[in-house]
Amino acid sequence: MADLPQNGKERADEFFILGVTSKGRQFRPSDWAERLCGVMSCFRPPGSGGRNAHLQFSPYVYPTVVNGVKAVVVNNALKSVEPLAYHFVVNFAKDNDLQLAEACYVPPPEEKKT
């Protein structure tokens, strides 16, 4: 099974699957992120379902855009909730030669005091 590369640092809580191959080509189809997240939408924390849960992306796997590139955010908590789903997502990236990037928290710039 595929796993994220280790760089010796503590892993972030989330990582991105970028819609760009290792050769820099844009991944197709253009709605790949929404399709992948739709498949993963049933994986969610207990009690977070609700009446319209079937219409929402999972908080563990959801689409976004990073520097103008479609991407999917994957929370590492998915690995403990459902390991097979986690490996499915990581292997999807590997099988399609997509780039993985660790996420990190960047605090907003401090507001200037007047």
C-alpha positions, 0 to 999 in steps of 0.5 A: 500500500502507498503511504506519504513520503516521510521527511523526518518532520512531524506530519501535518494533520492534512495533506493535499492531492494536487491535480498536477502529475509529477511531470507537471501536466494537469490531471483530467477530467476537470471534475476529478476532485469533486468525483473523488470527494463524492465517493468519500462523502460517506466517511465522517465523524459519528454524529455529524451526519444530519438530515442533508449529510448525503449532500455534503462532502466529508470533513476528512476529504474535500475539494479545494484550489491551491495556487489555481490548481484543483486539489483535494484536502485529506485529513490524516484522521481518516486513516484511523477512522477507516484505513481502507478509505485512506489507502484508497485515496492515497493509492488514487493519487499514486496510480494517477501520478498526482503530486502530494503536498503536506499541509501546514497552518499559516497564521494570517498576517497580524493586523496593524494597530493604529 
